[in-house]
Amino acid sequence: MCRNIKVLHNFAPPAYDDEIEAAALQYVRKVSGATKPSQANQAAFDDAVREVAAATAKLLDSLVTTAPPKNREEEAAKAKERSQKRFASA
């Protein structure tokens, strides 16, 4: 899985449209092998991003859980701490 794609499920408030779009864009970039498609492929690339974003939104709306929603600020702080530990100078 792409490292840049973040978990979007079970947050309060729910995932924003721009977060879903960013995840879809990262996915399509990874699958296509192109960060910026050629002009000939731009329409297909954009269509794929829209379709993946729609499927992602549908999936997130359909998922159920009994776990309490995660807090965005707490999760961001945890991620920052993990990153600092991972990339700390030895």
C-alpha positions as CSV (number, residue, x, y, z in Angstrom):
1,M,0.0,0.0,0.0
2,C,1.2,3.5,-0.7
3,R,2.7,5.1,2.4
4,N,1.1,8.4,1.6
5,I,-2.4,7.0,1.7
6,K,-3.7,7.5,5.2
7,V,-6.5,5.7,7.1
8,L,-9.7,7.6,6.6
9,H,-12.2,5.4,8.4
10,N,-13.6,6.1,11.9
11,F,-12.7,9.7,12.4
12,A,-14.8,12.4,14.0
13,P,-15.6,14.3,11.9
14,P,-15.6,11.9,9.0
15,A,-13.1,12.1,6.2
16,Y,-13.3,15.2,4.1
17,D,-13.8,15.2,0.4
18,D,-10.3,16.6,-0.2
19,E,-8.8,13.7,1.9
20,I,-10.6,11.2,-0.1
21,E,-9.5,12.9,-3.4
22,A,-5.9,13.0,-2.2
23,A,-6.0,9.2,-1.4
24,A,-7.5,8.5,-4.8
25,L,-4.9,10.6,-6.5
26,Q,-2.1,8.7,-4.7
27,Y,-3.6,5.4,-5.6
28,V,-4.0,6.2,-9.3
29,R,-0.4,7.6,-9.4
30,K,0.9,4.4,-7.9
31,V,-1.0,2.1,-10.1
32,S,-0.3,4.1,-13.3
33,G,3.3,4.7,-12.4
34,A,3.0,8.3,-13.3
35,T,2.8,11.3,-11.0
36,K,1.9,13.6,-14.0
37,P,0.3,11.8,-16.9
38,S,0.9,12.9,-20.5
39,Q,-1.7,15.0,-22.3
40,A,-2.8,11.8,-24.1
41,N,-3.5,10.1,-20.8
42,Q,-4.8,13.0,-18.8
43,A,-8.5,12.4,-19.3
44,A,-8.2,8.7,-18.4
45,F,-6.1,9.6,-15.4
46,D,-8.7,12.2,-14.2
47,D,-11.6,9.7,-14.8
48,A,-9.8,7.1,-12.7
49,V,-9.2,9.5,-9.8
50,R,-12.9,10.5,-9.8
51,E,-14.0,6.8,-9.9
52,V,-11.6,5.8,-7.1
53,A,-12.7,8.7,-5.0
54,A,-16.4,7.8,-5.5
55,A,-15.7,4.2,-4.6
56,T,-13.7,5.3,-1.5
57,A,-16.5,7.5,-0.3
58,K,-19.0,4.8,-0.9
59,L,-16.8,2.3,1.1
60,L,-16.3,4.8,4.0
61,D,-20.1,5.4,4.1
62,S,-20.8,1.7,4.3
63,L,-18.3,0.6,6.9
64,V,-19.5,0.1,10.5
65,T,-17.6,-0.2,13.7
66,T,-18.2,-0.4,17.4
67,A,-14.9,1.4,18.2
68,P,-15.1,5.0,19.3
69,P,-14.1,7.5,16.6
70,K,-10.5,8.6,16.4
71,N,-9.4,12.1,17.1
72,R,-7.5,13.7,14.2
73,E,-5.2,15.8,16.4
74,E,-4.2,12.8,18.6
75,E,-3.6,10.6,15.5
76,A,-1.5,13.3,13.9
77,A,0.6,13.6,17.1
78,K,1.1,9.9,17.2
79,A,2.2,9.9,13.6
80,K,4.6,12.7,14.2
81,E,6.1,10.9,17.2
82,R,6.6,7.7,15.1
83,S,8.2,9.8,12.3
84,Q,10.6,11.4,14.8
85,K,11.6,8.1,16.2
86,R,12.0,6.6,12.7
87,F,14.1,9.4,11.3
88,A,16.0,10.4,14.4
89,S,19.8,10.9,13.9
90,A,21.8,8.1,15.4
